Each structure stands twice: as structure tokens, then as C-alpha cells.
Amino acid sequence: MRIIHYGGQGETCVFLLGYFDAVHVGHRKLIARAKDLAKERGVSLAALTFTDAKRGEQVYVFSERVAILSSLGVDYVYAAPFDDAFKNTEGEAFLDTVRERCGVSAFVCGEDFRFGKGAICGELYLTEYCKKHRIECEILPLVSIGGQKASASLAKRYLDEGDIISLNALLGDCYFIAGTVATEGRHVGRRIGFPTANLHPKAGKYPLCQGVYAVHVSLDGRTYRGIANFGPRPTFGDGRIVCETYIDGFSGDLYGRDLTVFFDFRIRGIMKFASAEALKNQLKNDLEKIR
């Protein structure tokens, strides 16, 4: 996946307009249509996204969004910082930059896409611009799921609730947390027979409701089930927010390795146990729920 920063030179493409914070089912519909158009025209597929947060923390941070977009067939992202200079760019100037620097063959976006200073430009403005410059433009209707508009805001609500099943249906794939397995730690899990891989959430990532979750990970060509504690570890007086994952059936050293933990469903809330032995017994019960 190529990353071209806003204002840089891209290649002739069908261009996806959006933010793609959560890369949810609505976004995936846009991507699928744009991918078909790009294939028909023999050009690349490009997508706009931001290198930082547009509104608060993000469902997926920039590096995670890039990985998802790449897996869905996007050839390059046109990455813009959501800073004052960008926010104060007039709509025509924004479209001119993208059109001229990326050789846009067609634009694709959702009907709620807004752009330009004050976000005052929308469907009508884009349509008229494309007519003027003889560029094809496809504006797709919004996608609803369960009677609600697919959106990053809805994804964040599900994250607040720990409702992973609804979240995954909205995203069209399993929600994940990615990172490098921390090398520091007290290795308490190993001492009670539950060695864990610890990931620290990336800066800017919207937090998941604290709790214990059923998860799965792929390692060395094999998929493993597991349980993950997202949040503090009160039994041991550790208040840090960590994604601590026990991978069922795996034995090996993961320290310093990149790992992606995919979430399946929430098992329970975080509890403080009277002893390490009591925690160990609870973890055995948790494992029975995923086996």
C-alpha cells in the first residue's frame, strides 16, 4: 500500500472521498463500487483519509485504516492532516488539488460526504464540479444496519457498550487491536499457568469497554482462540490499560512481535479476585466459554 500525502503526486485513479474512520459496511460498499470502476477503466483505486483524528479518538488509527483499505483493494491512500490549513481550504481548491495531482477519472462517495471550509460543500457542489470538469461522479445512498445509519459514531457507541457482536456486524469484519507485544511486565500470568501477550493501545484509538473478551489471533499460518482482558488488572494492583491476551494452545515467545487481536464477543466485566488462585479458576471458566 502506497501512502501519498495531500498535495503530492498520485497516479490516474478512481478516487474515494471520505474519512474511513471505521471502514464500516457503508464504506465497504463504496470501496467495492469504486474498485469495479477502477478495474473497468484500467486505473488505480485511491482513497482519501486523515493521518490524525478528525473528531476525537478514532475507531481505527491511521496505520490500522491503511491496512484495512489495502486488504480491500485500495492501491494508495491520499493522506491529509486534519489541521487548520486543511479545514480552511475552500471546496473548489480541495477538489482541484485532488483532481490535478491524482489524475482523477471518477469520484465515488456517500451522499453524506461534506468538504470545504465549514463543511458547507456536499452532493450538489460535487456534482456541478464534476460536470464542469467532465469527470464521472457516483454518489451512493447511505447504508443502514438494524435500522440505523452505518457510521463511526454508531461504532463508538458499540465500543462503549462492549457490544462486539453488533460492532462486527456494523464493521463487516472483526474489530481488532494491533500492536507490538510488550517486552516489559511482571509475568504474573505465566506464574499461574496463563502466559499472556500484552498490547498497549495506540495513541488516538477510541477505547473499548473494559472487560474480558473472546478473541482470536493468527500466528505462523494458524488461527488460535483466546481470551483478552482489556483494561486494568485490579487483582494485582495494576491500573494501566492493557490488552492482555491468553492464546489457547499456543506456546512460544511473542515478545517484540507484531500481533493483531480480533474480538469475537464479550464474556464478562473485569473483576478483582481475592487471590491469584481464584483468578486462575475464573480464567478456566472463561476458557470453557470459547472452547
C-alpha positions in Angstrom: 0.0 0.0 0.0 1.4 3.4 -1.0 0.8 6.5 1.1 0.9 9.8 -0.7 0.5 12.9 1.4 -2.0 15.5 0.4 -0.6 17.7 -2.3 1.8 15.0 -3.5 1.7 13.4 -7.0 -0.6 10.4 -7.3 -1.4 8.3 -10.4 -4.5 8.2 -12.5 -7.3 6.8 -10.4 -10.9 6.4 -9.3 -10.9 8.5 -6.2 -12.9 7.6 -3.0 -13.9 10.6 -1.0 -14.5 10.1 2.7 -12.8 9.7 6.1 -13.0 6.0 6.6 -12.6 6.2 10.3 -14.2 2.8 11.0 -14.2 1.3 7.5 -17.7 0.0 8.2 -20.2 -1.7 5.8 -21.2 1.7 4.2 -17.5 2.4 3.4 -17.1 -1.2 2.1 -20.0 -0.7 -0.3 -18.3 2.5 -1.6 -14.9 0.7 -1.9 -16.5 -2.2 -3.8 -18.2 0.1 -6.4 -15.0 2.2 -6.8 -12.9 -0.9 -7.2 -15.2 -2.1 -10.1 -15.0 1.3 -11.8 -11.2 1.3 -11.5 -11.0 -2.1 -13.0 -13.2 -1.2 -15.9 -11.1 1.9 -16.6 -7.7 0.2 -16.0 -6.7 2.8 -13.4 -5.7 2.7 -9.8 -8.0 3.0 -6.8 -7.2 5.8 -4.3 -8.9 6.8 -1.1 -8.8 9.9 1.0 -8.2 9.5 4.7 -6.7 11.6 7.5 -3.4 11.0 9.3 -4.9 12.1 12.6 -8.2 12.4 14.4 -11.0 14.4 12.7 -13.3 14.3 15.7 -11.7 13.0 18.9 -10.3 9.5 19.1 -10.6 7.1 16.2 -12.2 3.6 15.8 -9.1 2.7 13.8 -6.0 4.8 13.8 -4.2 5.7 10.6 -1.9 2.7 10.4 -4.9 0.3 11.0 -7.1 2.1 8.4 -4.3 1.8 5.8 -4.0 -2.0 6.5 -7.8 -2.4 6.1 -8.0 -0.3 2.9 -5.1 -2.2 1.4 -6.8 -5.6 2.2 -10.0 -4.3 0.4 -8.1 -3.5 -2.8 -7.2 0.2 -2.5 -4.0 0.9 -4.3 -3.0 4.1 -2.5 -4.3 6.4 0.2 -4.1 10.2 -0.2 -3.4 11.2 3.4 -4.3 14.6 4.7 -3.6 16.1 8.1 -6.8 17.5 9.7 -5.2 20.7 10.6 -6.3 24.4 10.4 -4.8 24.7 6.9 -6.8 21.8 5.6 -10.0 22.7 7.5 -9.8 26.2 5.9 -9.4 25.0 2.4 -12.3 26.0 0.1 -14.2 23.2 -1.6 -13.1 24.0 -5.1 -9.4 24.3 -4.1 -9.6 20.9 -2.4 -11.2 19.2 -5.4 -8.7 21.0 -7.7 -5.8 19.6 -5.7 -7.1 16.1 -5.8 -8.1 16.2 -9.4 -4.9 17.7 -10.7 -2.4 15.8 -8.5 -4.1 12.4 -8.8 -5.5 12.5 -12.4 -9.0 11.6 -11.2 -11.0 9.6 -13.7 -14.1 9.4 -11.4 -15.1 10.3 -7.9 -17.1 8.0 -5.6 -18.6 9.0 -2.2 -21.6 8.6 0.0 -24.5 11.1 0.0 -23.5 12.5 3.4 -19.9 13.4 2.3 -19.1 17.0 3.2 -16.0 19.0 2.4 -14.5 22.5 2.1 -14.2 25.3 4.7 -17.0 24.9 7.3 -18.0 21.6 5.6 -20.5 23.5 3.5 -20.0 21.6 0.2 -21.9 18.5 -0.4 -23.6 16.4 -3.1 -24.8 19.2 -5.3 -21.5 21.1 -5.2 -19.6 17.9 -6.1 -22.0 17.1 -8.9 -21.7 20.5 -10.5 -17.9 20.5 -10.2 -17.7 17.1 -11.9 -20.0 18.3 -14.8 -17.7 21.3 -15.2 -14.6 19.2 -15.5 -16.2 16.3 -17.3 -15.4 13.8 -14.6 -17.7 10.9 -13.7 -19.2 11.1 -10.2 -21.1 8.4 -8.4 -22.8 9.3 -5.1 -24.2 6.3 -3.3 -27.0 6.2 -0.8 -26.3 5.7 2.9 -26.2 2.1 4.3 -28.3 1.2 7.3 -27.9 -1.7 9.6 -30.5 -2.7 12.1 -32.4 0.5 11.2 -29.5 2.7 12.0 -27.2 4.6 9.7 -23.8 2.9 9.4 -21.3 5.4 11.0 -18.2 5.8 13.1 -20.5 7.3 15.8 -22.5 4.1 16.0 -19.3 2.0 16.1 -18.1 4.1 19.1 -21.4 3.5 20.9 -21.0 -0.2 20.5 -17.4 0.1 21.7 -18.7 2.0 24.8 -21.1 -0.9 25.4 -18.7 -3.7 24.7 -21.2 -5.0 22.2 -18.7 -6.7 19.9 -21.3 -8.8 18.0 -23.2 -5.6 16.9 -19.9 -3.8 16.2 -18.6 -6.6 14.0 -21.9 -6.7 12.0 -21.5 -2.9 11.5 -17.9 -3.1 10.5 -18.4 -6.0 8.2 -15.4 -7.8 9.8 -14.0 -8.4 13.3 -12.9 -5.4 15.3 -9.2 -5.6 16.1 -6.4 -4.1 18.2 -3.0 -4.3 16.6 0.4 -3.6 18.1 3.8 -4.9 19.2 3.8 -7.3 22.2 5.3 -5.5 25.2 8.6 -6.9 26.5 8.2 -5.4 30.0 5.9 -6.9 32.6 5.7 -8.9 35.8 4.9 -12.2 34.1 2.2 -12.9 36.7 0.1 -14.8 34.1 2.9 -17.2 33.3 3.3 -18.0 37.0 -0.4 -19.1 37.3 -0.3 -21.0 34.1 -1.8 -18.4 31.8 1.0 -16.6 29.9 -0.2 -13.5 28.1 0.8 -11.2 25.2 0.3 -7.6 26.2 -0.5 -4.8 23.8 -0.7 -1.2 24.7 -3.5 0.6 22.7 -2.2 3.0 20.1 -2.4 6.8 20.8 -5.6 8.2 19.4 -7.5 4.9 19.4 -11.1 5.0 20.8 -11.2 2.8 23.9 -13.1 -0.4 24.1 -15.4 -1.0 27.1 -13.2 -2.6 29.8 -13.8 -6.3 30.2 -12.9 -9.9 29.3 -13.5 -10.9 25.7 -13.4 -14.0 23.4 -10.8 -13.3 20.7 -8.8 -15.0 18.0 -5.3 -14.4 16.6 -3.4 -15.7 13.6 0.2 -16.9 14.2 2.5 -18.7 11.8 -0.3 -19.7 9.5 -2.6 -21.0 12.2 -5.6 -19.4 13.9 -5.9 -19.6 17.7 -8.8 -18.8 20.0 -8.1 -16.9 23.2 -9.4 -14.6 25.9 -8.3 -11.0 26.3 -8.6 -8.7 29.3 -8.9 -5.1 28.1 -8.4 -2.7 30.9 -6.6 -2.7 34.3 -5.6 -5.8 36.4 -7.0 -5.0 39.8 -6.2 -8.3 41.4 -2.5 -7.4 41.1 -3.0 -3.6 41.7 -2.1 -2.7 38.1 -4.2 0.2 36.9 -2.7 0.5 33.4 -5.0 0.0 30.4 -3.6 -3.0 28.5 -5.0 -5.6 26.1 -3.7 -8.7 27.8 -4.3 -11.9 25.7 -4.0 -15.6 26.6 -3.7 -17.6 23.4 -5.2 -21.0 23.9 -3.0 -23.8 22.7 0.0 -21.6 21.7 3.4 -21.9 23.3 6.2 -19.7 22.3 7.9 -16.3 22.8 5.9 -13.4 21.3 7.8 -10.5 22.9 8.5 -7.8 20.4 6.4 -9.4 17.7 3.6 -7.6 15.9 0.3 -9.0 16.8 -3.4 -8.4 15.8 -6.1 -9.5 18.2 -9.5 -9.9 16.7 -12.5 -9.7 19.0 -15.5 -12.1 18.9 -17.7 -11.4 21.9 -17.7 -10.1 25.5 -17.5 -12.7 28.2 -17.8 -10.5 31.4 -16.6 -7.4 33.2 -13.3 -7.0 34.9 -13.3 -8.4 38.5 -10.9 -8.2 41.4 -10.2 -11.6 42.9 -9.1 -12.4 46.5 -6.1 -14.3 45.2 -4.2 -15.5 42.2 -5.7 -18.9 42.6 -9.2 -17.5 42.5 -8.3 -15.6 39.3 -6.9 -18.8 37.8 -10.1 -20.7 38.4 -12.1 -17.9 36.8 -9.9 -18.0 33.7 -10.5 -21.7 33.4 -14.2 -21.0 33.4 -13.7 -18.2 30.8 -11.9 -20.7 28.6 -14.7 -23.1 28.7 -16.9 -20.5 27.0 -14.7 -20.2 24.0 -13.8 -23.9 23.5 
